């Protein structure tokens, strides 16, 4: 927590993805997990954030 004003404390936040380059991270996931049919396998650490989805595939 960081200090703001007269002794108040607030949580600090990142601005514009300062923790990591979001677009580059997404590109790396897509490039490294793309399957032959064009779908993308979701890396296991991200499954909890994808509502149980393990593969991204286009709708035909």
C-alpha positions, 0 to 999 in steps of 0.5 A, spaced: 500 500 500 502 506 498 501 513 501 496 518 499 495 525 502 495 526 509 496 519 512 491 515 508 493 509 504 490 506 498 492 500 494 497 502 488 495 499 481 499 498 474 497 503 469 497 501 461 500 494 463 506 496 466 507 489 469 508 486 462 507 488 455 500 485 454 500 485 447 506 481 446 504 476 452 498 474 448 502 474 441 507 469 445 501 465 447 498 464 440 504 463 437 507 457 442 500 454 443 497 454 436 495 447 433 495 445 426 487 446 425 488 453 427 485 453 434 489 455 440 491 450 446 490 455 453 496 454 457 494 450 464 495 456 468 490 460 465 484 455 465 481 458 471 481 464 468 478 461 462 471 459 465 474 451 464 475 453 456 482 449 454 482 450 447 480 457 443 477 455 436 474 459 430 466 458 429 465 456 423 
